């Protein structure tokens, strides 16, 4: 077990976004535990509402009310994922939660979205020894992340923002903006003119 830096375990370093040993044995077992849960989840049906809820509560650090996660869902640890209320995660999401991933309220996440909250060392010798450091990902309330978007470590998506299909997000995106591209960039603000007359 990695206990360098004042005796901290690799898991404790991860929670502090410090460099840690990605090959640590304890982390291996935590990954296996998460896989066991999300593989069970991915075998459930829409009718198994209570079972899905039980599995989500076992897997995630926090899960709010009215959260829907479509299969096949994949994560690394699960316990570093915190989800608000009224969230929909479409098919094929991959959330690598080596650092904390926070998803706000009323968020829509499209199919095949990836959130990658970790960076291996660029140095090949360090990387071969397992050097890794996390960077927190935050998705603000009422954001919409469209299909096939990839969000990199350390990124914050602002409240109400929309990220267009296929974007690779490497930097923070301001609230209430439309952003897209590789790398993702702000296209324009979202304004009252974008309303389509839907009233509920």
KAFENCOR-V234323 format. One record per residue. RES is the residue in one letter. OMEGA is omega in whole degrees, -180 to 180 (* if undefined). BURIAL is 1 if it has 24 or more other C-alpha atoms within 12 Angstrom, else 0. D_LAST is the distance of its C-alpha to the last C-alpha in whole Angstrom. Layout:
res:RES omega:OMEGA burial:BURIAL d_last:D_LAST
res:RES omega:OMEGA burial:BURIAL d_last:D_LAST
This chain:
res:X omega:178 burial:0 d_last:54
res:X omega:179 burial:1 d_last:53
res:X omega:174 burial:0 d_last:54
res:X omega:180 burial:0 d_last:55
res:X omega:176 burial:0 d_last:54
res:X omega:174 burial:0 d_last:55
res:X omega:179 burial:0 d_last:55
res:X omega:175 burial:0 d_last:51
res:X omega:177 burial:1 d_last:50
res:X omega:179 burial:1 d_last:48
res:X omega:179 burial:1 d_last:45
res:X omega:176 burial:1 d_last:45
res:X omega:179 burial:1 d_last:46
res:X omega:-179 burial:1 d_last:43
res:X omega:-179 burial:1 d_last:41
res:X omega:-177 burial:0 d_last:42
res:X omega:174 burial:1 d_last:42
res:X omega:175 burial:1 d_last:46
res:X omega:180 burial:1 d_last:48
res:X omega:-179 burial:1 d_last:48
res:X omega:-178 burial:1 d_last:50
res:X omega:-180 burial:1 d_last:48
res:X omega:-178 burial:0 d_last:50
res:X omega:-176 burial:1 d_last:51
res:X omega:179 burial:0 d_last:51
res:X omega:178 burial:0 d_last:49
res:X omega:176 burial:1 d_last:46
res:X omega:-179 burial:0 d_last:47
res:X omega:177 burial:0 d_last:47
res:X omega:177 burial:1 d_last:43
res:X omega:180 burial:1 d_last:42
res:X omega:179 burial:0 d_last:44
res:X omega:179 burial:0 d_last:42
res:X omega:179 burial:1 d_last:38
res:X omega:180 burial:1 d_last:39
res:X omega:-177 burial:0 d_last:40
res:X omega:-175 burial:1 d_last:37
res:X omega:174 burial:1 d_last:34
res:X omega:174 burial:0 d_last:37
res:X omega:180 burial:1 d_last:36
res:X omega:-176 burial:1 d_last:32
res:X omega:178 burial:1 d_last:33
res:X omega:-178 burial:0 d_last:34
res:X omega:178 burial:1 d_last:32
res:X omega:180 burial:0 d_last:29
res:X omega:-179 burial:0 d_last:26
res:X omega:-177 burial:0 d_last:27
res:X omega:-174 burial:0 d_last:29
res:X omega:-177 burial:0 d_last:26
res:X omega:179 burial:0 d_last:28
res:X omega:177 burial:0 d_last:31
res:X omega:179 burial:1 d_last:28
res:X omega:180 burial:1 d_last:27
res:X omega:-179 burial:0 d_last:31
res:X omega:177 burial:1 d_last:32
res:X omega:179 burial:1 d_last:29
res:X omega:177 burial:1 d_last:30
res:X omega:-173 burial:1 d_last:34
res:X omega:-170 burial:1 d_last:33
res:X omega:174 burial:1 d_last:31
res:X omega:174 burial:1 d_last:32
res:X omega:174 burial:1 d_last:29
res:X omega:-177 burial:1 d_last:26
res:X omega:179 burial:1 d_last:23
res:X omega:179 burial:0 d_last:20
res:X omega:177 burial:0 d_last:18
res:X omega:-180 burial:1 d_last:20
res:X omega:179 burial:1 d_last:21
res:X omega:180 burial:1 d_last:24
res:X omega:171 burial:1 d_last:25
res:X omega:-7 burial:1 d_last:29
res:X omega:-180 burial:1 d_last:31
res:X omega:179 burial:1 d_last:31
res:X omega:173 burial:1 d_last:34
res:X omega:-180 burial:1 d_last:34
res:X omega:179 burial:1 d_last:38
res:X omega:-180 burial:1 d_last:38
res:X omega:-176 burial:1 d_last:34
res:X omega:177 burial:1 d_last:35
res:X omega:179 burial:1 d_last:34
res:X omega:-178 burial:1 d_last:31
res:X omega:-172 burial:1 d_last:28
res:X omega:179 burial:1 d_last:24
res:X omega:-178 burial:1 d_last:22
res:X omega:173 burial:1 d_last:19
res:X omega:-178 burial:0 d_last:16
res:X omega:175 burial:1 d_last:18
res:X omega:178 burial:1 d_last:19
res:X omega:-174 burial:1 d_last:22
res:X omega:-173 burial:1 d_last:23
res:X omega:168 burial:1 d_last:27
res:X omega:-180 burial:1 d_last:30
res:X omega:175 burial:1 d_last:29
res:X omega:180 burial:1 d_last:32
res:X omega:179 burial:1 d_last:32
res:X omega:-170 burial:1 d_last:35
res:X omega:172 burial:1 d_last:35
res:X omega:169 burial:1 d_last:39
res:X omega:-177 burial:1 d_last:37
res:X omega:171 burial:1 d_last:34
res:X omega:-179 burial:1 d_last:31
res:X omega:179 burial:1 d_last:28
res:X omega:-174 burial:1 d_last:24
res:X omega:-179 burial:1 d_last:21
res:X omega:174 burial:1 d_last:18
res:X omega:-179 burial:1 d_last:15
res:X omega:173 burial:1 d_last:18
res:X omega:179 burial:1 d_last:18
res:X omega:-175 burial:1 d_last:21
res:X omega:-178 burial:1 d_last:23
res:X omega:175 burial:1 d_last:26
res:X omega:176 burial:1 d_last:29
res:X omega:175 burial:1 d_last:28
res:X omega:173 burial:1 d_last:31
res:X omega:-172 burial:1 d_last:31
res:X omega:-171 burial:1 d_last:35
res:X omega:-178 burial:1 d_last:36
res:X omega:174 burial:1 d_last:40
res:X omega:170 burial:1 d_last:43
res:X omega:177 burial:1 d_last:46
res:X omega:175 burial:0 d_last:49
res:X omega:179 burial:0 d_last:50
res:X omega:-173 burial:0 d_last:53
res:X omega:179 burial:0 d_last:55
res:X omega:177 burial:0 d_last:57
res:X omega:-179 burial:0 d_last:54
res:X omega:179 burial:0 d_last:52
res:X omega:178 burial:0 d_last:54
res:X omega:174 burial:0 d_last:55
res:X omega:-178 burial:1 d_last:51
res:X omega:-178 burial:1 d_last:50
res:X omega:175 burial:1 d_last:46
res:X omega:-177 burial:1 d_last:44
res:X omega:174 burial:1 d_last:40
res:X omega:-171 burial:1 d_last:38
res:X omega:176 burial:1 d_last:34
res:X omega:180 burial:1 d_last:31
res:X omega:176 burial:1 d_last:28
res:X omega:-176 burial:1 d_last:24
res:X omega:178 burial:1 d_last:22
res:X omega:173 burial:1 d_last:19
res:X omega:175 burial:1 d_last:16
res:X omega:174 burial:1 d_last:19
res:X omega:177 burial:1 d_last:19
res:X omega:-174 burial:1 d_last:22
res:X omega:-173 burial:1 d_last:23
res:X omega:173 burial:1 d_last:25
res:X omega:175 burial:1 d_last:29
res:X omega:174 burial:1 d_last:29
res:X omega:-178 burial:1 d_last:32
res:X omega:-175 burial:1 d_last:31
res:X omega:-179 burial:1 d_last:35
res:X omega:175 burial:1 d_last:36
res:X omega:-175 burial:1 d_last:35
res:X omega:171 burial:1 d_last:32
res:X omega:174 burial:1 d_last:29
res:X omega:-174 burial:1 d_last:26
res:X omega:180 burial:1 d_last:24
res:X omega:175 burial:1 d_last:21
res:X omega:-179 burial:1 d_last:18
res:X omega:175 burial:1 d_last:21
res:X omega:178 burial:1 d_last:21
res:X omega:-175 burial:1 d_last:24
res:X omega:-177 burial:1 d_last:25
res:X omega:173 burial:1 d_last:27
res:X omega:-178 burial:1 d_last:30
res:X omega:171 burial:1 d_last:30
res:X omega:-170 burial:1 d_last:33
res:X omega:-177 burial:1 d_last:32
res:X omega:-180 burial:1 d_last:35
res:X omega:180 burial:1 d_last:34
res:X omega:177 burial:1 d_last:31
res:X omega:-177 burial:1 d_last:28
res:X omega:177 burial:1 d_last:27
res:X omega:171 burial:1 d_last:23
res:X omega:174 burial:1 d_last:21
res:X omega:171 burial:1 d_last:23
res:X omega:-177 burial:1 d_last:23
res:X omega:-180 burial:1 d_last:26
res:X omega:173 burial:1 d_last:28
res:X omega:178 burial:1 d_last:32
res:X omega:-1 burial:0 d_last:35
res:X omega:-178 burial:0 d_last:35
res:X omega:178 burial:1 d_last:32
res:X omega:179 burial:1 d_last:32
res:X omega:177 burial:1 d_last:29
res:X omega:179 burial:0 d_last:28
res:X omega:173 burial:0 d_last:26
res:X omega:170 burial:0 d_last:24
res:X omega:-173 burial:0 d_last:20
res:X omega:177 burial:0 d_last:19
res:X omega:180 burial:0 d_last:17
res:X omega:179 burial:0 d_last:18
res:X omega:177 burial:0 d_last:16
res:X omega:-178 burial:0 d_last:13
res:X omega:176 burial:0 d_last:12
res:X omega:178 burial:0 d_last:10
res:X omega:-180 burial:0 d_last:7
res:X omega:-179 burial:0 d_last:4
res:X omega:* burial:0 d_last:0
